[in-house]
């Protein structure tokens, strides 16, 4: 199951830009970290480990920028 989710997010990370520099996969991962749910936070931590440094930066930047509040 984890491989399936990773493959789906990998596809989302290769799509065109969605909001500024962020792609759907960045937003999806950021959403996991923002949910008030321990399981979601654990899944976020597991999945972010496999990202490139650039994708990690973009996910972290999306969370810090609070663009999801716009």
Backbone as a printed PyTorch tensor [residue, N CA C, xyz], in Angstrom:
tensor([[[  0.8220,  -1.1880,   0.0000],
         [  0.0000,   0.0000,   0.0000],
         [  0.8650,   1.2500,   0.0000]],

        [[  1.9350,   1.2610,   0.8160],
         [  2.8160,   2.4290,   0.8800],
         [  3.4040,   2.7210,  -0.4930]],

        [[  3.7830,   1.6740,  -1.2380],
         [  4.3580,   1.8730,  -2.5590],
         [  3.3380,   2.5080,  -3.4950]],

        [[  2.0750,   2.1140,  -3.3850],
         [  1.0180,   2.6630,  -4.2180],
         [  0.8250,   4.1510,  -3.9400]],

        [[  0.7860,   4.5270,  -2.6640],
         [  0.6360,   5.9300,  -2.3000],
         [  1.8410,   6.7260,  -2.7780]],

        [[  3.0360,   6.1940,  -2.6000],
         [  4.2490,   6.8830,  -3.0540],
         [  4.2300,   7.0600,  -4.5660]],

        [[  3.7880,   6.0490,  -5.2960],
         [  3.7130,   6.1490,  -6.7490],
         [  2.7150,   7.2180,  -7.1580]],

        [[  1.5830,   7.2670,  -6.4790],
         [  0.5810,   8.2830,  -6.8010],
         [  1.1010,   9.6810,  -6.5130]],

        [[  1.7790,   9.8580,  -5.3770],
         [  2.3410,  11.1750,  -5.0720],
         [  3.4710,  11.5190,  -6.0240]],

        [[  4.2420,  10.5180,  -6.4410],
         [  5.3010,  10.7580,  -7.4170],
         [  4.7400,  11.3150,  -8.7100]],

        [[  3.5860,  10.7840,  -9.1240],
         [  2.9350,  11.3030, -10.3250],
         [  2.4810,  12.7380, -10.1130]],

        [[  1.9690,  13.0350,  -8.9270],
         [  1.5200,  14.3960,  -8.6390],
         [  2.6850,  15.3740,  -8.5830]],

        [[  3.8620,  14.9050,  -8.1970],
         [  5.0320,  15.7760,  -8.1190],
         [  5.6360,  16.0520,  -9.4940]],

        [[  5.2240,  15.3150, -10.5080],
         [  5.7710,  15.5510, -11.8470],
         [  4.8050,  16.3280, -12.7330]],

        [[  3.6140,  16.6160, -12.2120],
         [  2.6550,  17.4080, -12.9760],
         [  3.1090,  18.8590, -13.0540]],

        [[  2.4000,  19.6270, -13.8390],
         [  2.7260,  21.0480, -13.9550],
         [  2.3920,  21.7740, -12.6560]],

        [[  2.8490,  23.0020, -12.5660],
         [  2.6410,  23.7790, -11.3540],
         [  1.1550,  23.9840, -11.0930]],

        [[  0.8220,  24.0390,  -9.8360],
         [ -0.5620,  24.1480,  -9.4010],
         [ -0.8010,  25.5250,  -8.7930]],

        [[ -0.0390,  25.8810,  -7.7860],
         [ -0.1180,  27.1850,  -7.1320],
         [  1.3140,  27.6910,  -7.0340]],

        [[  1.6530,  28.6920,  -7.8230],
         [  3.0370,  29.1770,  -7.8160],
         [  3.9780,  28.0370,  -8.1570]],

        [[  5.0050,  27.8080,  -7.3390],
         [  5.9690,  26.7330,  -7.6290],
         [  5.4990,  25.3570,  -7.1690]],

        [[  4.3880,  25.2930,  -6.4450],
         [  3.9420,  24.0400,  -5.8440],
         [  3.1000,  23.2180,  -6.8020]],

        [[  3.2630,  21.9140,  -6.6870],
         [  2.4960,  20.9710,  -7.4780],
         [  1.5080,  20.2600,  -6.5530]],

        [[  0.5620,  19.5240,  -7.1290],
         [ -0.4500,  18.8400,  -6.3290],
         [  0.1650,  17.9570,  -5.2390]],

        [[  1.2580,  17.2820,  -5.5570],
         [  1.8990,  16.4010,  -4.5730],
         [  2.4470,  17.1500,  -3.3750]],

        [[  3.0090,  18.3470,  -3.6080],
         [  3.5090,  19.1560,  -2.4990],
         [  2.3570,  19.5330,  -1.5800]],

        [[  1.2460,  19.9490,  -2.1760],
         [  0.0760,  20.3530,  -1.4020],
         [ -0.5050,  19.1550,  -0.6490]],

        [[ -0.5540,  17.9980,  -1.2900],
         [ -1.0770,  16.7940,  -0.6450],
         [ -0.2380,  16.4150,   0.5700]],

        [[  1.0750,  16.4460,   0.4140],
         [  1.9430,  16.1180,   1.5490],
         [  1.8210,  17.1460,   2.6570]],

        [[  1.7920,  18.4110,   2.2960],
         [  1.6470,  19.4620,   3.3020],
         [  0.3480,  19.2840,   4.0750]],

        [[ -0.7010,  18.8900,   3.3840],
         [ -1.9980,  18.6760,   4.0250],
         [ -1.8990,  17.6040,   5.0990]],

        [[ -1.1640,  16.5320,   4.8120],
         [ -0.9910,  15.4760,   5.8260],
         [ -0.3740,  16.0400,   7.0990]],

        [[  0.6000,  16.9290,   6.9510],
         [  1.2700,  17.4740,   8.1410],
         [  0.3870,  18.4490,   8.9010]],

        [[ -0.5830,  19.0360,   8.2160],
         [ -1.4400,  20.0440,   8.8480],
         [ -2.6800,  19.4560,   9.5200]],

        [[ -2.9910,  18.2000,   9.2100],
         [ -4.1670,  17.5700,   9.8070],
         [ -3.9390,  17.2910,  11.2890]],

        [[ -4.9830,  17.4010,  12.0610],
         [ -4.9130,  17.0990,  13.4880],
         [ -5.1660,  15.6070,  13.6780]],

        [[ -4.2270,  14.8140,  13.1500],
         [ -4.3750,  13.3640,  13.1500],
         [ -2.9870,  12.7480,  13.2240]],

        [[ -2.7390,  11.9580,  14.2440],
         [ -1.4090,  11.3720,  14.4520],
         [ -1.0000,  10.4610,  13.2950]],

        [[ -1.9410,   9.6740,  12.7770],
         [ -1.6420,   8.7900,  11.6540],
         [ -1.2020,   9.5620,  10.4230]],

        [[ -1.8570,  10.6960,  10.1610],
         [ -1.4990,  11.5310,   9.0150],
         [ -0.0970,  12.1100,   9.1950]],

        [[  0.2210,  12.5270,  10.4080],
         [  1.5520,  13.0950,  10.6750],
         [  2.6500,  12.0380,  10.5240]],

        [[  2.3600,  10.8180,  10.9400],
         [  3.3290,   9.7240,  10.7810],
         [  3.5400,   9.4410,   9.2960]],

        [[  2.4360,   9.3630,   8.5330],
         [  2.5330,   9.1160,   7.0910],
         [  3.3150,  10.2390,   6.4150]],

        [[  3.0830,  11.4790,   6.8270],
         [  3.8320,  12.6150,   6.2890],
         [  5.3240,  12.4140,   6.5080]],

        [[  5.7080,  12.0930,   7.7350],
         [  7.1280,  11.9030,   8.0640],
         [  7.7510,  10.7970,   7.2300]],

        [[  7.0160,   9.6990,   7.0590],
         [  7.5280,   8.5790,   6.2630],
         [  7.7200,   8.9880,   4.8010]],

        [[  6.7470,   9.6940,   4.2620],
         [  6.7750,  10.0040,   2.8390],
         [  7.7580,  11.1190,   2.5020]],

        [[  7.9160,  12.0800,   3.3930],
         [  8.8040,  13.1960,   3.1020],
         [ 10.2690,  12.7420,   3.0750]],

        [[ 10.5690,  11.6450,   3.7740],
         [ 11.9420,  11.1100,   3.7870],
         [ 12.4390,  10.7730,   2.3880]],

        [[ 11.5570,  10.2940,   1.5290],
         [ 11.9530,   9.8620,   0.1950],
         [ 11.9900,  10.9600,  -0.8500]],

        [[ 11.6950,  12.1890,  -0.4610],
         [ 11.6710,  13.2930,  -1.4250],
         [ 13.0660,  13.8320,  -1.7170]],

        [[ 13.1910,  14.4560,  -2.8520],
         [ 14.4330,  15.1730,  -3.1620],
         [ 14.5130,  16.3990,  -2.2540]],

        [[ 15.7030,  16.9650,  -2.1210],
         [ 15.8630,  18.1610,  -1.2950],
         [ 14.9840,  19.2940,  -1.8030]],

        [[ 14.8490,  19.4150,  -3.1170],
         [ 14.0210,  20.4670,  -3.6870],
         [ 12.5480,  20.2760,  -3.3080]],

        [[ 12.0580,  19.0430,  -3.4050],
         [ 10.6650,  18.7840,  -3.0420],
         [ 10.4430,  18.9720,  -1.5430]],

        [[ 11.4100,  18.5680,  -0.7230],
         [ 11.2990,  18.8040,   0.7220],
         [ 11.1960,  20.2990,   1.0000]],

        [[ 12.0340,  21.0830,   0.3260],
         [ 12.0060,  22.5410,   0.4930],
         [ 10.6410,  23.0970,   0.1090]],

        [[ 10.1000,  22.6460,  -1.0210],
         [  8.8220,  23.1650,  -1.4920],
         [  7.6780,  22.8080,  -0.5420]],

        [[  7.6780,  21.5970,  -0.0110],
         [  6.6430,  21.2040,   0.9500],
         [  6.7680,  22.0460,   2.2140]],

        [[  7.9760,  22.1520,   2.7410],
         [  8.2130,  22.9400,   3.9510],
         [  7.8440,  24.4060,   3.7240]],

        [[  8.2120,  24.9240,   2.5710],
         [  7.9180,  26.3140,   2.2360],
         [  6.4140,  26.5430,   2.1120]],

        [[  5.6940,  25.5880,   1.5500],
         [  4.2420,  25.7150,   1.4310],
         [  3.6000,  25.7960,   2.8170]],

        [[  4.0630,  24.9550,   3.7340],
         [  3.5170,  24.9460,   5.0880],
         [  3.8110,  26.2820,   5.7710]],

        [[  5.0590,  26.7250,   5.7030],
         [  5.4550,  27.9630,   6.3730],
         [  4.8100,  29.2050,   5.7590]],

        [[  4.5720,  29.1810,   4.4510],
         [  4.0050,  30.3500,   3.7890],
         [  2.5180,  30.5360,   4.1000]],

        [[  1.8900,  29.4700,   4.5840],
         [  0.4640,  29.4660,   4.8910],
         [ -0.3790,  29.8420,   3.6640]],

        [[  0.1080,  29.4730,   2.4850],
         [ -0.6270,  29.7420,   1.2470],
         [ -1.9570,  29.0120,   1.2060]],

        [[ -2.0690,  27.9430,   1.9790],
         [ -3.3130,  27.2010,   2.0240],
         [ -4.4350,  28.0090,   2.6770]],

        [[ -4.1000,  29.1050,   3.3440],
         [ -5.1100,  29.9360,   3.9910],
         [ -5.6990,  30.9770,   3.0360]],

        [[ -5.0870,  31.1150,   1.8660],
         [ -5.5440,  32.1490,   0.9310],
         [ -6.8720,  31.8340,   0.3200]]])
